[in-house]
Amino acid sequence: MQTWINNDLYLNQHLAHEDEALKNALINSRKNGLPEWEVSPTQGKFLYLLAKMKNATRILEIGTLGGYSTIWLARAIPNAGTVISLEYEELYSNVARQNIEYADLTHKVKIIQGAALDSLNKMIAEKEEPFDMVFIDADKPNNRNYLKLALKLSKQGTVIFGDNVVRNGALCNPDNLDPKVTGTREFIEDLGKLENVESTALQTVGSKGYDGFTLSIVTSP
């Protein structure tokens, strides 16, 4: 794993530079006791580039934490664009708002605090405009529910990114009944059954350990 970390540090240094705002988001999150669950710099830059290539103007993020990935996503969209980020924990939401303000991105970001399923259902009921990109990175037992509701807020061409899906290799172990693992299995199996969504997944190694992500595109309404 030390080799993974060393290579990550090298890639971060040359390809995913963290400026003062991104560094502050990490420092302020640690100062307030938030767990180290945010994406790595290279993963953040990957999300940023994905949103750029998509020419996204509206992004839905499920799971804000301290707003580190939110900053990457908000920087990828135009000034008139919007990132709506859903976070259950009040502390995390407050810290994220501080970090977003420090990054001067408040005009692009709306953080909704509360249960994400409730927020998603409310958005659907209020006929929220579809999103160009969805980033799912919250409690894994609810992943299939997040997917189901996110699809109702999507359109043809919407990109859906699901994080932390390999679970340190536990994904393919049928004897592992951890809800985070079983929830992830259900999420992936649901993706594979959808006729209007094309998906793939990649395994990753790095400073965050052994994990992976899914990448999907909605091919029809």
N, C-alpha and C positions, 0 to 999 in steps of 0.2 A: 504494500500500500504506500510505502514511502516513495517509491518510484512514481506512482500515480500522482502523489502530492507534488513532488518536485517538477514533474512535467506540467501540472496545472499552474504552478507558480510561474514557470517559464512562459506558458501561453498567456497567462494573465498579464504578465509584464509587457509582452510584445503586441498582443492583440485585443485585450480587453481592459484598457487603462481605467482605473477607478479615480474619478476626480474627487474634489472635496465633498460634494454633496453625497456621493455614494459611500465614501468613507464615513461621513457623519451618520448616515443611516445605520450603518453597522455599529458604530461606537454608541450612538444614542439607544439603539435597541438593546445592546448588552448592558448599558448603564441602568436601563429600566427592567432588566431581568427577563427579556424575551429570549426564547430558545434559539439556537443557531440552526434554524430550519430554512433560511432563505437560499435561493439559488446561488451558485458560484458566479464569479465575474464572467467567465466564458459562457456559462448558461444564460446569464442575463443578456450578454451581447448577442447570443443566438436568438433569444426572444425578440430583441430589438431589431435584428436583421430580418427575422421572419415577418415582423409587422411592417417593416419598410418594404420588403419585397411584395407584400400583399397590398401595399398602399392603403393600409388600414386607417380609418378615421374614427372608428368606434370599436373599443376593446372591452370585453367583460373579463374580469379577473375574479375567480372564486378562491378566496384565501389571501388576505393582505399581509398578514404578519406585521412587520415593521415598515412595509412599503418599499423595500429594496427592489424587488422585481417590478413594482409599480412605477418606479422612477425610470427604469430601462424602457418599459412599455410606453410611458407618457412621452418620453423623448423621441420616440419613433413616429409619432403622429403629428399632424399639423396643429397650429395654435387653435384652430377651430374644432379640433377633434376632442374626443372624450374617452377617458378610461373610467369605467365604473367598477369599483373593487368592493367585494363583500367580505366582511370579517365578523366573526361571532364574538370574539373577546373584546370587551370595552377597552381594556388597557392597550391591547395591540392596535386598536383603531386610533386611540389618542396619540400613541407614539408615531404611528404611520402618518397621521396628519401633521405632526411636528416635522417629520422628515421630508414630507412632500412640500411643506411650506419653506423649509430650508433650501430645498432644491428649486424653488421658484416655479413650481408646477401646479399650484392650487387651481389655476384657471382651467387646467386640463383634466383634473382628477376629482371624482366624487366617491367618497368612501361611505358605504352604508353599513352601519353596525347592527348586528342581529343575526339570527339564524339564516343561513344562506338560502335554505329551501323556502322559508317564508318570503324572503326578499325576491327570489326568483318568481315565485307564484304571483306576488304582487305586481312585478314588472310585466308578467304575461297578461294578467287581468287588466292592466292599464295600457296594454298594447304598446309596450316599449318598442322603439325602432330596432330592427335586427342589427346584430353585431357582425363586424368583419372578421373578428378573431376572438376566441375564447381560451383563456388559460385556466385550467382546473388544477388547483394545488391546495386542497383543503383536507378535511377529515376523510380518510380513504373509505370507511364503511359506507359513506353516502355517495361515493363516486358514480354509481349507476344512476342514482336519483339526480345528481347534478347534470349528468349527460342527458338524461331524458328531458329535463327542463331547459337546459342550454340549447337543445335542438329546436325547441319552440321559440327561441330567441335568435335563431340563425336563419340564413338564407342560402341560396345556391352560391357556392364559393367560400362560405365561411370556413375558416381554419380553426380546428380545435386541437389544443395541446394538453395532454394529460401528463403530469409529472409524478416522479417517484413510483414507477409501476413495477420495477423488478424486485424491490424489497430485499436487497442484499442477497439475491438468489433464491429467496423463499417462494417466489411466484409459482414455480413448477412443482413444488413439494406438496402433494395432496394431503399429507399428514399434518401440515401446518394450518391450524384453524384460527390463527390470529385474525381478528376482524379486519385489520388493516390489509392483510394478505388476501383474505377471502373477498373483501370488498373490491380489491384491485382486480382479482380474477373475474368477478362478475362484470366489472367495467369493461375489461378487454373482451370477454366473451360476448357482451352486448354489442360492442363495436363491430365485432366480426359478423354479427347477424344482420346488421342494418343494410338494407338494399340501396339506400340513398346516401351512404357515407363510405368513402374509401379510406382505409387506415393502414398504418404500419407502426412498427415500434423499433427502437434502438436501445441497446444496452450501453451504459456509460460507466467509466471509472474516473476517479479524480479525488480532489480534496474532500468531497462529500461522500466518498466511499464507492461502493458498487451499487448501481441503480440503473435507471433508464426512463424513457418517456415514450408516449404514443403521439403520433401525428396523424391527423385526419382532416379530410376536406368534405364538406357537404356538396354532393353532386347534383341534387335536385331538391326542391322544396319539401 
